[in-house]
Amino acid sequence: MKKIISTVAALGLVVGVAGTASALDFSMSGLYLVEGYMLNNADGGDNSVTNGGFDPYNDDAGTDSAWLHTFIVKPKLQVNDKISMHSELRLARYDVWGDQAGGDLDFGDGEEQNIDVYTLYMEYLSPVGKFRMGRCIVPPWGGEFLSTYTHADRLMWWPSFVAQPFELLVFTQKTTENDWYGYEDDADEDVYEIDLTYRTDNLLLLGGYDYFNNKENSDMGAANSWDRQQHQLRAYGVGKIANFTIEGEWGWRFGDWQDFDTEVAGVQEDRDVDAMAFMLDASGQFDKLDVGLMYFWAEAQDDDILTDADADETAAMQVLESGLGDDFNPYYILTGDLTGMLNSDVFMADSNMTESGVQSIGVHSDFQVSDQLTLHGAIGYAWADDTGVLESWAQGVSGDPTYDVDDEYGWEIDLGAKYKLLDNLTYEVRAAYFNTGDFFEDIAQAADTTNDTDDLYLLSHHLTMTF
């Protein structure tokens, strides 16, 4: 509480300075979100497979329900027409009511008594372009399919010599700093990126290249030291023709997964990464009805990794984002923030599903009943891209060399409604049902044929205030 009071006092001081110094302009935005969730057949954070959220492998799992809230403040200090300071303060994020000490039931980061300075950076409009430096906001890249809204320590530059409709961005990112603190000569992780954007009224095209230089394990001794240099190509596009919109995103990561200083044939050999993912969404706007068809795919892990010491890492959901992008939420359960299925916003994604990849197809629609009320519906079907790795595990556990793990994750139906109470106050309710497929039953019964799975249900409501 003392930290919260101190921060509020500091913001008040900044406002006071801004009010007396004409050169300064202080503004602040943010949101407060109160949510209530009910997840049936869930095990909280106790289940070792799902790491929280739903537990489709166990029909005896209980029901998790909780109230939680999020409070985010985004102050901005405009020093002059060229320089501005930006920050994001998280006083709460998915903090559970009644668990103020941050115990086992905490959905969030267990920091209810503290303030997280999420971002803190400066922007400078120079003669050669805009610079951003510090702990920068990292919004979704292009779309949300392979991205997570987060932060990173970066030095970013948008050159002014690139004329519209093009935009160029280059930056360097310090992900991990080790050699400053200890004896390591070079044990950092850095990222270098270049993005090119083409933007018109009806078309947005974005291409990006990343180079990842990870040397965190380079000083572990001659026998165990290894480096990781990887490349990533990404493409995103969204185009509008009349009432129709097409959006697509693609990502491919390749390069070294582990480049050992000392290789041991058949035991410790250099391993590459070669992982890919893709999403396509086509939708149409018909008066007050918006309806679309979506397909997405993330590559599974090739089962060659079980027998070849130098086999490639191919599971796109593990390599690209430890699951799909945390902000990619077309389905309330399969891709929900608090469900632990295909992405990892709060709970980790299901490790069996990230290993097996995913393919999914579904339809989604929104209908604007009035200026205040919007209805939402979606039906999706998902299946594993490849179950080879899990089949090998299941055959070993069951003792049956022919044991098969089906690729069917299952199908989901979502219903939702959003009502605008005020211009900056919105109430939303959601309901979802997920019919679990044979994938979960085959895994559950590999060790014990008496095990059984269960379908999943979710009910939630959300009150959001923005300012």
Secondary structure, DSSP 8 states (H G I E B T S, - for coil): -HHHHHHHHHHHHHHHHHHH-TT-EEEEEEEEEEEEEEEEEE-TT--TTTSSSB-TT-TT-EEEEEEEEEEEEEEEEE-SSSEEEEEEEEEEEEEETT-TT--TT-SS-S-TTS-EEEEEEEEEEETTEEEEEEEEEE--SSSSTT---EEEEEEEEEETTS-TTEEEEEEEEEEE--TTTSS-SS--EEEEEEEEEEE-SSEEEEEEEEEEEE-TTTTS-TTT-EEEEEEEEEEEEEEEETTEEEEEEEEEEEEEEEEESS-BTTTB--EEEEEEEEEEEEEEEETTEEEEEEEEEE----GGGGT-TT--B--HHHHTTSSB-TT--SSTTTT-TTT-SSB-SSS---HHHHHH-EEEEEEEEEEE-SSSEEEEEEEEEEE-S--HHHHHHHHHHHS-TT-----EEEEEEEEEEEEEEETTEEEEEEEEEEEE-HHHHHHHHHH-TT-----EEEEEEEEEEE-
